[in-house]
Amino acid sequence: MPTWMLVAGGIMLVVLAFLASQMMGGSAGRAGGGAAAVNRSAGARAVMERRDEIVQLVEQGKKIEAIKLMREVGGVDLAEAKKLVDLIERLGGMPPDSGTPVERPELPPEALAQVRAALAAGNKIEAIKLYREHTGLGLKEAKDAVDAME
């Protein structure tokens, strides 16, 4: 199974788990809690239907728009929407279509030498960490770039 599918599935599970925990914790002991739970359940479904759009906004650096969309379709407050969007951002979202090449920033010569030295020493994880530090790319993109260097 492609890595992007695993990441997408993980994001979906985290979003659903977060919304479900908010439904359970947020509706107990309140008048009208059942209605709130139904609204949040509908919100979770709406988020899942528009997840690609939300992830795309995050990938494009349009974090505020992603938060607004999360609030609109998910029925969550600002803090919850921000937490979810931050989580999507940390997980790296989904990579572009497999047919679309990923643009990789060039490493400065000294950084490139460090990455190659780490690879030559058999320390691939260190090479990926160095690549990420110098380019700002996500884990998947940095791993792919380092794999291409081998």
N, CA, C and O atoms as a GROMACS GRO file, in nm:
protein
  600
    1MET      N    1   0.084  -0.117   0.000
    1MET     CA    2   0.000   0.000   0.000
    1MET      C    3   0.089   0.124   0.000
    1MET      O    4   0.185   0.131   0.078
    2PRO      N    5   0.061   0.222  -0.085
    2PRO     CA    6   0.144   0.343  -0.091
    2PRO      C    7   0.142   0.419   0.042
    2PRO      O    8   0.044   0.417   0.116
    3THR      N    9   0.253   0.484   0.069
    3THR     CA   10   0.267   0.558   0.196
    3THR      C   11   0.163   0.667   0.208
    3THR      O   12   0.111   0.691   0.317
    4TRP      N   13   0.131   0.734   0.098
    4TRP     CA   14   0.035   0.844   0.107
    4TRP      C   15  -0.102   0.794   0.151
    4TRP      O   16  -0.176   0.866   0.217
    5MET      N   17  -0.136   0.669   0.115
    5MET     CA   18  -0.264   0.614   0.159
    5MET      C   19  -0.263   0.589   0.309
    5MET      O   20  -0.363   0.610   0.378
    6LEU      N   21  -0.150   0.543   0.360
    6LEU     CA   22  -0.138   0.522   0.504
    6LEU      C   23  -0.149   0.654   0.579
    6LEU      O   24  -0.215   0.662   0.683
    7VAL      N   25  -0.084   0.758   0.527
    7VAL     CA   26  -0.091   0.890   0.591
    7VAL      C   27  -0.234   0.942   0.587
    7VAL      O   28  -0.285   0.993   0.686
    8ALA      N   29  -0.299   0.928   0.472
    8ALA     CA   30  -0.437   0.975   0.458
    8ALA      C   31  -0.528   0.900   0.556
    8ALA      O   32  -0.614   0.961   0.621
    9GLY      N   33  -0.510   0.771   0.565
    9GLY     CA   34  -0.590   0.692   0.659
    9GLY      C   35  -0.564   0.732   0.803
    9GLY      O   36  -0.657   0.740   0.884
   10GLY      N   37  -0.438   0.758   0.834
   10GLY     CA   38  -0.404   0.802   0.969
   10GLY      C   39  -0.467   0.936   1.002
   10GLY      O   40  -0.518   0.955   1.113
   11ILE      N   41  -0.464   1.027   0.907
   11ILE     CA   42  -0.527   1.158   0.929
   11ILE      C   43  -0.676   1.142   0.952
   11ILE      O   44  -0.732   1.203   1.042
   12MET      N   45  -0.739   1.058   0.871
   12MET     CA   46  -0.882   1.037   0.887
   12MET      C   47  -0.914   0.980   1.025
   12MET      O   48  -1.008   1.025   1.091
   13LEU      N   49  -0.837   0.882   1.068
   13LEU     CA   50  -0.861   0.822   1.198
   13LEU      C   51  -0.841   0.921   1.311
   13LEU      O   52  -0.920   0.923   1.406
   14VAL      N   53  -0.737   1.002   1.303
   14VAL     CA   54  -0.711   1.100   1.408
   14VAL      C   55  -0.823   1.203   1.413
   14VAL      O   56  -0.870   1.238   1.522
   15VAL      N   57  -0.865   1.252   1.297
   15VAL     CA   58  -0.972   1.351   1.294
   15VAL      C   59  -1.100   1.292   1.351
   15VAL      O   60  -1.168   1.356   1.432
   16LEU      N   61  -1.134   1.171   1.310
   16LEU     CA   62  -1.255   1.108   1.362
   16LEU      C   63  -1.245   1.081   1.512
   16LEU      O   64  -1.341   1.103   1.586
   17ALA      N   65  -1.129   1.034   1.557
   17ALA     CA   66  -1.112   1.008   1.700
   17ALA      C   67  -1.123   1.137   1.780
   17ALA      O   68  -1.184   1.140   1.887
   18PHE      N   69  -1.062   1.244   1.729
   18PHE     CA   70  -1.069   1.372   1.798
   18PHE      C   71  -1.213   1.420   1.807
   18PHE      O   72  -1.260   1.460   1.914
   19LEU      N   73  -1.283   1.418   1.695
   19LEU     CA   74  -1.422   1.464   1.695
   19LEU      C   75  -1.509   1.375   1.784
   19LEU      O   76  -1.598   1.425   1.853
   20ALA      N   77  -1.485   1.244   1.782
   20ALA     CA   78  -1.562   1.154   1.868
   20ALA      C   79  -1.536   1.182   2.015
   20ALA      O   80  -1.628   1.180   2.096
   21SER      N   81  -1.410   1.207   2.050
   21SER     CA   82  -1.379   1.236   2.190
   21SER      C   83  -1.442   1.367   2.233
   21SER      O   84  -1.485   1.381   2.347
   22GLN      N   85  -1.448   1.463   2.143
   22GLN     CA   86  -1.512   1.590   2.175
   22GLN      C   87  -1.663   1.572   2.191
   22GLN      O   88  -1.725   1.638   2.274
   23MET      N   89  -1.722   1.482   2.112
   23MET     CA   90  -1.865   1.455   2.125
   23MET      C   91  -1.895   1.394   2.261
   23MET      O   92  -1.989   1.437   2.329
   24MET      N   93  -1.817   1.297   2.300
   24MET     CA   94  -1.842   1.228   2.426
   24MET      C   95  -1.816   1.319   2.545
   24MET      O   96  -1.897   1.327   2.637
   25GLY      N   97  -1.703   1.386   2.542
   25GLY     CA   98  -1.667   1.472   2.654
   25GLY      C   99  -1.748   1.599   2.658
   25GLY      O  100  -1.778   1.650   2.766
   26GLY      N  101  -1.784   1.651   2.544
   26GLY     CA  102  -1.854   1.779   2.539
   26GLY      C  103  -2.002   1.770   2.562
   26GLY      O  104  -2.063   1.872   2.592
   27SER      N  105  -2.064   1.652   2.549
   27SER     CA  106  -2.210   1.645   2.559
   27SER      C  107  -2.258   1.595   2.695
   27SER      O  108  -2.375   1.613   2.728
   28ALA      N  109  -2.172   1.534   2.775
   28ALA     CA  110  -2.215   1.478   2.902
   28ALA      C  111  -2.246   1.590   3.000
   28ALA      O  112  -2.168   1.684   3.015
   29GLY      N  113  -2.360   1.578   3.066
   29GLY     CA  114  -2.396   1.671   3.172
   29GLY      C  115  -2.453   1.802   3.123
   29GLY      O  116  -2.480   1.889   3.206
   30ARG      N  117  -2.473   1.821   2.997
   30ARG     CA  118  -2.530   1.944   2.945
   30ARG      C  119  -2.672   1.919   2.899
   30ARG      O  120  -2.704   1.811   2.849
   31ALA      N  121  -2.756   2.018   2.914
   31ALA     CA  122  -2.890   2.008   2.859
   31ALA      C  123  -2.876   2.013   2.708
   31ALA      O  124  -2.800   2.094   2.656
   32GLY      N  125  -2.948   1.928   2.639
   32GLY     CA  126  -2.939   1.926   2.494
   32GLY      C  127  -2.814   1.858   2.444
   32GLY      O  128  -2.776   1.876   2.328
   33GLY      N  129  -2.746   1.780   2.528
   33GLY     CA  130  -2.622   1.714   2.490
   33GLY      C  131  -2.642   1.618   2.375
   33GLY      O  132  -2.552   1.601   2.293
   34GLY      N  133  -2.758   1.552   2.368
   34GLY     CA  134  -2.785   1.458   2.260
   34GLY      C  135  -2.785   1.526   2.125
   34GLY      O  136  -2.733   1.473   2.028
   35ALA      N  137  -2.844   1.645   2.119
   35ALA     CA  138  -2.847   1.721   1.994
   35ALA      C  139  -2.706   1.762   1.954
   35ALA      O  140  -2.672   1.759   1.836
   36ALA      N  141  -2.625   1.799   2.053
   36ALA     CA  142  -2.486   1.838   2.023
   36ALA      C  143  -2.410   1.720   1.967
   36ALA      O  144  -2.330   1.734   1.874
   37ALA      N  145  -2.436   1.600   2.024
   37ALA     CA  146  -2.366   1.480   1.976
   37ALA      C  147  -2.405   1.451   1.832
   37ALA      O  148  -2.320   1.413   1.752
   38VAL      N  149  -2.532   1.466   1.798
   38VAL     CA  150  -2.578   1.443   1.662
   38VAL      C  151  -2.514   1.544   1.568
   38VAL      O  152  -2.470   1.508   1.458
   39ASN      N  153  -2.508   1.672   1.609
   39ASN     CA  154  -2.447   1.775   1.525
   39ASN      C  155  -2.299   1.746   1.503
   39ASN      O  156  -2.249   1.765   1.392
   40ARG      N  157  -2.228   1.702   1.608
   40ARG     CA  158  -2.086   1.673   1.593
   40ARG      C  159  -2.064   1.550   1.505
   40ARG      O  160  -1.968   1.546   1.428
   41SER      N  161  -2.152   1.452   1.516
   41SER     CA  162  -2.140   1.334   1.431
   41SER      C  163  -2.156   1.374   1.285
   41SER      O  164  -2.082   1.327   1.198
   42ALA      N  165  -2.253   1.460   1.258
   42ALA     CA  166  -2.273   1.508   1.122
   42ALA      C  167  -2.152   1.589   1.078
   42ALA      O  168  -2.112   1.584   0.962
   43GLY      N  169  -2.093   1.665   1.171
   43GLY     CA  170  -1.974   1.744   1.142
   43GLY      C  171  -1.857   1.656   1.106
   43GLY      O  172  -1.781   1.687   1.014
   44ALA      N  173  -1.841   1.544   1.179
   44ALA     CA  174  -1.732   1.452   1.151
   44ALA      C  175  -1.747   1.393   1.010
   44ALA      O  176  -1.649   1.380   0.937
   45ARG      N  177  -1.870   1.359   0.974
   45ARG     CA  178  -1.893   1.307   0.839
   45ARG      C  179  -1.862   1.413   0.734
   45ARG      O  180  -1.802   1.383   0.631
   46ALA      N  181  -1.902   1.538   0.761
   46ALA     CA  182  -1.877   1.646   0.666
   46ALA      C  183  -1.727   1.671   0.650
   46ALA      O  184  -1.680   1.695   0.539
   47VAL      N  185  -1.653   1.664   0.760
   47VAL     CA  186  -1.508   1.682   0.753
   47VAL      C  187  -1.447   1.571   0.668
   47VAL      O  188  -1.360   1.597   0.585
   48MET      N  189  -1.493   1.448   0.687
   48MET     CA  190  -1.438   1.336   0.610
   48MET      C  191  -1.468   1.352   0.461
   48MET      O  192  -1.387   1.315   0.377
   49GLU      N  193  -1.585   1.408   0.429
   49GLU     CA  194  -1.620   1.427   0.289
   49GLU      C  195  -1.532   1.534   0.223
   49GLU      O  196  -1.507   1.529   0.102
   50ARG      N  197  -1.486   1.631   0.303
   50ARG     CA  198  -1.408   1.741   0.246
   50ARG      C  199  -1.263   1.740   0.293
   50ARG      O  200  -1.194   1.842   0.285
   51ARG      N  201  -1.216   1.624   0.341
   51ARG     CA  202  -1.081   1.615   0.397
   51ARG      C  203  -0.974   1.649   0.295
   51ARG      O  204  -0.875   1.714   0.329
   52ASP      N  205  -0.992   1.607   0.170
   52ASP     CA  206  -0.892   1.635   0.067
   52ASP      C  207  -0.876   1.786   0.048
   52ASP      O  208  -0.766   1.837   0.029
   53GLU      N  209  -0.988   1.856   0.052
   53GLU     CA  210  -0.985   2.002   0.035
   53GLU      C  211  -0.912   2.068   0.153
   53GLU      O  212  -0.834   2.161   0.134
   54ILE      N  213  -0.937   2.018   0.274
   54ILE     CA  214  -0.872   2.073   0.393
   54ILE      C  215  -0.721   2.045   0.387
   54ILE      O  216  -0.641   2.135   0.412
   55VAL      N  217  -0.684   1.923   0.355
   55VAL     CA  218  -0.542   1.888   0.346
   55VAL      C  219  -0.474   1.970   0.237
   55VAL      O  220  -0.360   2.014   0.255
   56GLN      N  221  -0.541   1.990   0.125
   56GLN     CA  222  -0.484   2.069   0.016
   56GLN      C  223  -0.457   2.212   0.062
   56GLN      O  224  -0.352   2.268   0.029
   57LEU      N  225  -0.549   2.271   0.136
   57LEU     CA  226  -0.528   2.407   0.187
   57LEU      C  227  -0.406   2.411   0.279
   57LEU      O  228  -0.326   2.505   0.272
   58VAL      N  229  -0.392   2.310   0.365
   58VAL     CA  230  -0.276   2.306   0.455
   58VAL      C  231  -0.148   2.293   0.374
   58VAL      O  232  -0.050   2.363   0.402
   59GLU      N  233  -0.147   2.207   0.274
   59GLU     CA  234  -0.027   2.187   0.191
   59GLU      C  235   0.010   2.313   0.115
   59GLU      O  236   0.128   2.336   0.087
   60GLN      N  237  -0.089   2.395   0.080
   60GLN     CA  238  -0.064   2.519   0.006
   60GLN      C  239  -0.024   2.633   0.099
   60GLN      O  240   0.002   2.744   0.053
   61GLY      N  241  -0.020   2.606   0.229
   61GLY     CA  242   0.016   2.710   0.326
   61GLY      C  243  -0.100   2.801   0.361
   61GLY      O  244  -0.080   2.906   0.421
   62LYS      N  245  -0.220   2.762   0.325
   62LYS     CA  246  -0.339   2.842   0.354
   62LYS      C  247  -0.405   2.789   0.482
   62LYS      O  248  -0.519   2.741   0.481
   63LYS      N  249  -0.330   2.800   0.590
   63LYS     CA  250  -0.372   2.743   0.717
   63LYS      C  251  -0.500   2.808   0.770
   63LYS      O  252  -0.588   2.740   0.823
   64ILE      N  253  -0.510   2.940   0.757
   64ILE     CA  254  -0.629   3.010   0.808
   64ILE      C  255  -0.753   2.964   0.734
   64ILE      O  256  -0.857   2.940   0.795
   65GLU      N  257  -0.743   2.950   0.601
   65GLU     CA  258  -0.857   2.903   0.523
   65GLU      C  259  -0.894   2.760   0.562
   65GLU      O  260  -1.012   2.725   0.568
   66ALA      N  261  -0.792   2.678   0.590
   66ALA     CA  262  -0.818   2.539   0.633
   66ALA      C  263  -0.891   2.538   0.766
   66ALA      O  264  -0.984   2.459   0.786
   67ILE      N  265  -0.850   2.625   0.858
   67ILE     CA  266  -0.917   2.634   0.989
   67ILE      C  267  -1.061   2.680   0.971
   67ILE      O  268  -1.152   2.625   1.033
   68LYS      N  269  -1.081   2.781   0.886
   68LYS     CA  270  -1.218   2.830   0.861
   68LYS      C  271  -1.306   2.718   0.804
   68LYS      O  272  -1.420   2.700   0.846
   69LEU      N  273  -1.251   2.644   0.707
   69LEU     CA  274  -1.327   2.535   0.646
   69LEU      C  275  -1.357   2.425   0.748
   69LEU      O  276  -1.467   2.371   0.751
   70MET      N  277  -1.258   2.393   0.833
   70MET     CA  278  -1.277   2.292   0.937
   70MET      C  279  -1.389   2.336   1.031
   70MET      O  280  -1.474   2.254   1.069
   71ARG      N  281  -1.390   2.463   1.069
   71ARG     CA  282  -1.495   2.514   1.158
   71ARG      C  283  -1.631   2.508   1.089
   71ARG      O  284  -1.732   2.470   1.149
   72GLU      N  285  -1.633   2.547   0.962
   72GLU     CA  286  -1.758   2.553   0.887
   72GLU      C  287  -1.820   2.414   0.870
   72GLU      O  288  -1.938   2.394   0.900
   73VAL      N  289  -1.742   2.320   0.822
   73VAL     CA  290  -1.798   2.187   0.792
   73VAL      C  291  -1.801   2.095   0.912
   73VAL      O  292  -1.885   2.006   0.920
   74GLY      N  293  -1.708   2.116   1.007
   74GLY     CA  294  -1.700   2.026   1.122
   74GLY      C  295  -1.782   2.069   1.241
   74GLY      O  296  -1.808   1.989   1.331
   75GLY      N  297  -1.823   2.196   1.242
   75GLY     CA  298  -1.901   2.244   1.355
   75GLY      C  299  -1.819   2.249   1.484
   75GLY      O  300  -1.875   2.234   1.592
   76VAL      N  301  -1.688   2.270   1.473
   76VAL     CA  302  -1.603   2.276   1.591
   76VAL      C  303  -1.565   2.421   1.617
   76VAL      O  304  -1.575   2.506   1.528
   77ASP      N  305  -1.523   2.449   1.741
   77ASP     CA  306  -1.482   2.585   1.772
   77ASP      C  307  -1.342   2.613   1.717
   77ASP      O  308  -1.276   2.524   1.663
   78LEU      N  309  -1.299   2.736   1.732
   78LEU     CA  310  -1.172   2.778   1.675
   78LEU      C  311  -1.054   2.698   1.728
   78LEU      O  312  -0.968   2.656   1.651
   79ALA      N  313  -1.050   2.676   1.858
   79ALA     CA  314  -0.938   2.602   1.919
   79ALA      C  315  -0.931   2.458   1.866
   79ALA      O  316  -0.823   2.409   1.834
   80GLU      N  317  -1.048   2.392   1.857
   80GLU     CA  318  -1.051   2.254   1.807
   80GLU      C  319  -1.008   2.248   1.661
   80GLU      O  320  -0.933   2.160   1.621
   81ALA      N  321  -1.058   2.343   1.581
   81ALA     CA  322  -1.024   2.346   1.439
   81ALA      C  323  -0.873   2.369   1.422
   81ALA      O  324  -0.810   2.306   1.337
   82LYS      N  325  -0.816   2.459   1.502
   82LYS     CA  326  -0.673   2.486   1.493
   82LYS      C  327  -0.592   2.362   1.531
   82LYS      O  328  -0.492   2.331   1.467
   83LYS      N  329  -0.635   2.291   1.636
   83LYS     CA  330  -0.564   2.169   1.677
   83LYS      C  331  -0.565   2.066   1.565
   83LYS      O  332  -0.463   2.003   1.537
   84LEU      N  333  -0.680   2.051   1.501
   84LEU     CA  334  -0.690   1.953   1.393
   84LEU      C  335  -0.603   1.992   1.274
   84LEU      O  336  -0.535   1.908   1.216
   85VAL      N  337  -0.606   2.118   1.238
   85VAL     CA  338  -0.526   2.164   1.123
   85VAL      C  339  -0.377   2.153   1.157
   85VAL      O  340  -0.297   2.114   1.072
   86ASP      N  341  -0.340   2.186   1.280
   86ASP     CA  342  -0.199   2.170   1.321
   86ASP      C  343  -0.157   2.024   1.313
   86ASP      O  344  -0.045   1.993   1.271
   87LEU      N  345  -0.246   1.934   1.352
   87LEU     CA  346  -0.217   1.791   1.344
   87LEU      C  347  -0.197   1.747   1.200
   87LEU      O  348  -0.104   1.673   1.169
   88ILE      N  349  -0.283   1.793   1.112
   88ILE     CA  350  -0.269   1.761   0.970
   88ILE      C  351  -0.136   1.813   0.918
   88ILE      O  352  -0.067   1.746   0.841
   89GLU      N  353  -0.100   1.934   0.961
   89GLU     CA  354   0.026   1.994   0.917
   89GLU      C  355   0.146   1.913   0.968
   89GLU      O  356   0.241   1.890   0.894
   90ARG      N  357   0.142   1.870   1.096
   90ARG     CA  358   0.252   1.792   1.152
   90ARG      C  359   0.265   1.657   1.084
   90ARG      O  360   0.376   1.608   1.063
   91LEU      N  361   0.152   1.597   1.049
   91LEU     CA  362   0.156   1.466   0.983
   91LEU      C  363   0.199   1.478   0.838
   91LEU      O  364   0.226   1.378   0.773
   92GLY      N  365   0.204   1.599   0.789
   92GLY     CA  366   0.253   1.619   0.653
   92GLY      C  367   0.146   1.610   0.547
   92GLY      O  368   0.177   1.620   0.429
   93GLY      N  369   0.020   1.591   0.585
   93GLY     CA  370  -0.085   1.583   0.485
   93GLY      C  371  -0.061   1.468   0.391
   93GLY      O  372   0.001   1.368   0.428
   94MET      N  373  -0.109   1.482   0.270
   94MET     CA  374  -0.090   1.379   0.168
   94MET      C  375   0.002   1.434   0.060
   94MET      O  376  -0.005   1.553   0.028
   95PRO      N  377   0.087   1.352   0.006
   95PRO     CA  378   0.176   1.399  -0.102
   95PRO      C  379   0.096   1.426  -0.228
   95PRO      O  380  -0.018   1.381  -0.240
   96PRO      N  381   0.153   1.498  -0.323
   96PRO     CA  382   0.084   1.520  -0.450
   96PRO      C  383   0.064   1.389  -0.523
   96PRO      O  384   0.119   1.286  -0.485
   97ASP      N  385  -0.016   1.394  -0.630
   97ASP     CA  386  -0.039   1.273  -0.711
   97ASP      C  387   0.094   1.210  -0.745
   97ASP      O  388   0.193   1.279  -0.766
   98SER      N  389   0.095   1.079  -0.750
   98SER     CA  390   0.221   1.009  -0.775
   98SER      C  391   0.283   1.046  -0.909
   98SER      O  392   0.404   1.032  -0.926
   99GLY      N  393   0.203   1.092  -1.004
   99GLY     CA  394   0.256   1.130  -1.134
   99GLY      C  395   0.319   1.268  -1.135
   99GLY      O  396   0.387   1.305  -1.231
  100THR      N  397   0.297   1.345  -1.028
  100THR     CA  398   0.349   1.481  -1.022
  100THR      C  399   0.483   1.481  -0.951
  100THR      O  400   0.490   1.439  -0.835
  101PRO      N  401   0.589   1.526  -1.016
  101PRO     CA  402   0.719   1.528  -0.948
  101PRO      C  403   0.718   1.630  -0.834
  101PRO      O  404   0.658   1.737  -0.844
  102VAL      N  405   0.786   1.595  -0.726
  102VAL     CA  406   0.796   1.684  -0.612
  102VAL      C  407   0.918   1.772  -0.632
  102VAL      O  408   1.028   1.723  -0.658
  103GLU      N  409   0.899   1.904  -0.620
  103GLU     CA  410   1.012   1.994  -0.633
  103GLU      C  411   1.094   1.986  -0.505
  103GLU      O  412   1.040   1.998  -0.395
  104ARG      N  413   1.223   1.965  -0.520
  104ARG     CA  414   1.310   1.955  -0.404
  104ARG      C  415   1.408   2.071  -0.407
  104ARG      O  416   1.480   2.091  -0.506
  105PRO      N  417   1.411   2.147  -0.298
  105PRO     CA  418   1.509   2.255  -0.295
  105PRO      C  419   1.651   2.198  -0.297
  105PRO      O  420   1.677   2.089  -0.246
  106GLU      N  421   1.741   2.273  -0.356
  106GLU     CA  422   1.881   2.228  -0.361
  106GLU      C  423   1.948   2.252  -0.228
  106GLU      O  424   1.925   2.353  -0.161
  107LEU      N  425   2.032   2.159  -0.191
  107LEU     CA  426   2.109   2.172  -0.068
  107LEU      C  427   2.233   2.255  -0.094
  107LEU      O  428   2.292   2.246  -0.202
  108PRO      N  429   2.272   2.336   0.003
  108PRO     CA  430   2.402   2.403  -0.010
  108PRO      C  431   2.511   2.296  -0.015
  108PRO      O  432   2.493   2.188   0.040
  109PRO      N  433   2.624   2.325  -0.079
  109PRO     CA  434   2.729   2.224  -0.094
  109PRO      C  435   2.773   2.160   0.038
  109PRO      O  436   2.795   2.039   0.043
  110GLU      N  437   2.786   2.241   0.144
  110GLU     CA  438   2.830   2.183   0.271
  110GLU      C  439   2.725   2.090   0.331
  110GLU      O  440   2.759   1.988   0.391
  111ALA      N  441   2.597   2.125   0.315
  111ALA     CA  442   2.490   2.039   0.365
  111ALA      C  443   2.484   1.910   0.284
  111ALA      O  444   2.466   1.802   0.340
  112LEU      N  445   2.500   1.922   0.154
  112LEU     CA  446   2.502   1.804   0.067
  112LEU      C  447   2.615   1.710   0.108
  112LEU      O  448   2.598   1.588   0.109
  113ALA      N  449   2.730   1.767   0.140
  113ALA     CA  450   2.843   1.685   0.185
  113ALA      C  451   2.811   1.614   0.316
  113ALA      O  452   2.848   1.498   0.334
  114GLN      N  453   2.743   1.682   0.407
  114GLN     CA  454   2.705   1.621   0.534
  114GLN      C  455   2.608   1.505   0.513
  114GLN      O  456   2.621   1.399   0.574
  115VAL      N  457   2.509   1.527   0.425
  115VAL     CA  458   2.410   1.422   0.396
  115VAL      C  459   2.480   1.301   0.333
  115VAL      O  460   2.454   1.187   0.372
  116ARG      N  461   2.567   1.326   0.237
  116ARG     CA  462   2.639   1.216   0.171
  116ARG      C  463   2.731   1.143   0.269
  116ARG      O  464   2.746   1.021   0.261
  117ALA      N  465   2.792   1.218   0.360
  117ALA     CA  466   2.879   1.155   0.461
  117ALA      C  467   2.797   1.065   0.554
  117ALA      O  468   2.841   0.956   0.589
  118ALA      N  469   2.679   1.112   0.592
  118ALA     CA  470   2.592   1.030   0.678
  118ALA      C  471   2.551   0.903   0.604
  118ALA      O  472   2.550   0.794   0.663
  119LEU      N  473   2.518   0.915   0.477
  119LEU     CA  474   2.482   0.797   0.397
  119LEU      C  475   2.600   0.701   0.386
  119LEU      O  476   2.584   0.580   0.400
  120ALA      N  477   2.718   0.756   0.360
  120ALA     CA  478   2.837   0.672   0.346
  120ALA      C  479   2.869   0.598   0.475
  120ALA      O  480   2.923   0.488   0.474
  121ALA      N  481   2.835   0.661   0.588
  121ALA     CA  482   2.859   0.598   0.718
  121ALA      C  483   2.747   0.499   0.754
  121ALA      O  484   2.750   0.437   0.860
  122GLY      N  485   2.650   0.487   0.665
  122GLY     CA  486   2.539   0.394   0.690
  122GLY      C  487   2.433   0.449   0.783
  122GLY      O  488   2.354   0.373   0.838
  123ASN      N  489   2.432   0.580   0.802
  123ASN     CA  490   2.336   0.643   0.893
  123ASN      C  491   2.230   0.718   0.813
  123ASN      O  492   2.232   0.840   0.804
  124LYS      N  493   2.138   0.642   0.756
  124LYS     CA  494   2.034   0.700   0.671
  124LYS      C  495   1.942   0.793   0.747
  124LYS      O  496   1.901   0.896   0.694
  125ILE      N  497   1.910   0.759   0.870
  125ILE     CA  498   1.820   0.843   0.951
  125ILE      C  499   1.882   0.981   0.972
  125ILE      O  500   1.815   1.083   0.959
  126GLU      N  501   2.010   0.983   1.003
  126GLU     CA  502   2.080   1.111   1.020
  126GLU      C  503   2.081   1.190   0.890
  126GLU      O  504   2.064   1.312   0.890
  127ALA      N  505   2.100   1.121   0.778
  127ALA     CA  506   2.100   1.188   0.648
  127ALA      C  507   1.964   1.252   0.621
  127ALA      O  508   1.957   1.365   0.572
  128ILE      N  509   1.856   1.182   0.654
  128ILE     CA  510   1.721   1.236   0.634
  128ILE      C  511   1.700   1.357   0.726
  128ILE      O  512   1.645   1.459   0.683
  129LYS      N  513   1.744   1.346   0.851
  129LYS     CA  514   1.730   1.458   0.945
  129LYS      C  515   1.805   1.580   0.894
  129LYS      O  516   1.752   1.692   0.898
  130LEU      N  517   1.926   1.562   0.846
  130LEU     CA  518   2.004   1.673   0.792
  130LEU      C  519   1.934   1.734   0.671
  130LEU      O  520   1.927   1.856   0.658
  131TYR      N  521   1.884   1.649   0.584
  131TYR     CA  522   1.816   1.698   0.464
  131TYR      C  523   1.696   1.783   0.502
  131TYR      O  524   1.672   1.889   0.444
  132ARG      N  525   1.619   1.734   0.599
  132ARG     CA  526   1.501   1.809   0.645
  132ARG      C  527   1.540   1.943   0.706
  132ARG      O  528   1.475   2.045   0.681
  133GLU      N  529   1.646   1.943   0.788
  133GLU     CA  530   1.691   2.066   0.852
  133GLU      C  531   1.727   2.173   0.749
  133GLU      O  532   1.695   2.291   0.768
  134HIS      N  533   1.792   2.132   0.642
  134HIS     CA  534   1.843   2.229   0.545
  134HIS      C  535   1.741   2.268   0.438
  134HIS      O  536   1.757   2.370   0.372
  135THR      N  537   1.635   2.188   0.422
  135THR     CA  538   1.537   2.218   0.317
  135THR      C  539   1.400   2.256   0.370
  135THR      O  540   1.324   2.325   0.303
  136GLY      N  541   1.369   2.212   0.492
  136GLY     CA  542   1.236   2.239   0.545
  136GLY      C  543   1.129   2.145   0.491
  136GLY      O  544   1.010   2.165   0.515
  137LEU      N  545   1.171   2.042   0.418
  137LEU     CA  546   1.075   1.945   0.363
  137LEU      C  547   1.021   1.855   0.472
  137LEU      O  548   1.078   1.845   0.580
  138GLY      N  549   0.911   1.791   0.442
  138GLY     CA  550   0.852   1.694   0.534
  138GLY      C  551   0.932   1.564   0.533
  138GLY      O  552   1.022   1.546   0.451
  139LEU      N  553   0.898   1.476   0.624
  139LEU     CA  554   0.971   1.350   0.639
  139LEU      C  555   0.967   1.267   0.511
  139LEU      O  556   1.071   1.218   0.467
  140LYS      N  557   0.851   1.250   0.452
  140LYS     CA  558   0.837   1.167   0.333
  140LYS      C  559   0.920   1.222   0.217
  140LYS      O  560   0.992   1.149   0.150
  141GLU      N  561   0.909   1.355   0.196
  141GLU     CA  562   0.983   1.414   0.085
  141GLU      C  563   1.134   1.404   0.106
  141GLU      O  564   1.209   1.376   0.012
  142ALA      N  565   1.178   1.428   0.230
  142ALA     CA  566   1.321   1.418   0.261
  142ALA      C  567   1.370   1.275   0.244
  142ALA      O  568   1.479   1.252   0.190
  143LYS      N  569   1.290   1.178   0.288
  143LYS     CA  570   1.328   1.037   0.273
  143LYS      C  571   1.340   1.001   0.125
  143LYS      O  572   1.435   0.935   0.083
  144ASP      N  573   1.243   1.047   0.047
  144ASP     CA  574   1.247   1.019  -0.098
  144ASP      C  575   1.372   1.080  -0.162
  144ASP      O  576   1.435   1.018  -0.247
  145ALA      N  577   1.406   1.202  -0.121
  145ALA     CA  578   1.524   1.269  -0.176
  145ALA      C  579   1.652   1.194  -0.138
  145ALA      O  580   1.741   1.174  -0.221
  146VAL      N  581   1.661   1.152  -0.011
  146VAL     CA  582   1.779   1.079   0.034
  146VAL      C  583   1.786   0.943  -0.035
  146VAL      O  584   1.894   0.898  -0.074
  147ASP      N  585   1.670   0.878  -0.051
  147ASP     CA  586   1.668   0.750  -0.123
  147ASP      C  587   1.720   0.768  -0.266
  147ASP      O  588   1.792   0.682  -0.318
  148ALA      N  589   1.684   0.879  -0.328
  148ALA     CA  590   1.729   0.905  -0.465
  148ALA      C  591   1.880   0.928  -0.472
  148ALA      O  592   1.942   0.907  -0.576
  149MET      N  593   1.940   0.973  -0.360
  149MET     CA  594   2.084   0.997  -0.356
  149MET      C  595   2.164   0.870  -0.342
  149MET      O  596   2.282   0.867  -0.375
  150GLU      N  597   2.100   0.763  -0.293
  150GLU     CA  598   2.172   0.637  -0.271
  150GLU      C  599   2.206   0.569  -0.401
  150GLU      O  600   2.266   0.462  -0.401
   0.00000   0.00000   0.00000
